[in-house]
Amino acid sequence: MNLASIGTFLIISIPFFLLTVWALVDVSLKTFPGKGEKVLWWIIAITPFAGWLIYLLIGFRRGVKQNPTA
């Protein structure tokens, strides 16, 4: 594996990694209406490459931000 292919791999992988981390943080900061739904969104969000997109399209609006002072 040469340096150019390693660089290409990193350029492609880093955005997917950051978006996955964002989705996981967002899931952890929200409450969801259904019982066990938070666990389901965790599993979906951690799915490589597509999980963050599924969460963004479907789960992002289902959750409600928790009140940090309560």
N, C-alpha and C positions, 0 to 999 in steps of 0.2 A: 504494500500500500504506500503510495507516494504522498508527498506533502500536499499536493493539490487536491487529491481525493479526500484527505483528512479535513482540509479546510472547507471543502464543499459539504461534507457530512456535518460539520459543526455549524455552518451557516444555515443549513436546513433544519437541524435538530434543536438548536437553541430557542427559536421562537415557539416551537411546539412545547418544549419544556416549560418555558415561562408562562404560556397560556394555560398549561395544565396546573401549574402552581397557583396561578390566579384563580382558576375554577375551584381548586381545593380550599383555598383561603376563603373564597366567597361562600362556599357551601358551609364551612365551619362557622361563619358569622351570621347565618340565617337560620330561622326556624321554618319548618314546612308543615302544611296542614295535615298530611296523612301520617298515620303511625308507621314508623320505620322508613319513611320517605327520605329522611336525611341520609340514612345508610345507603339507600338505593342511589342517591345522587353522588355520594362519595365514590361508590363503585363505578358509576358511569364516568365521573370526572377523572378518575385515575386511569381509565382506559387510554392506552397510547394513541396519539395522533388524532383521534376522532372524538374522544370523550369530552374535551372542553367545548367543542363545537355543538355537540348534542346538548350539553348543559346550557350553553349560551342561548340556543334556539328554543329550548323547552323549559328547563328548570330555573333559569335565572329569574323569571317573573313569578314563579310559584312561591318562592321563598320571601319571607319578610325579615328585614333587618331586626336584630335583637337590640333592645335598649340596654346600653352598657351600664347605666346607673341602677337598673332594677335588679 
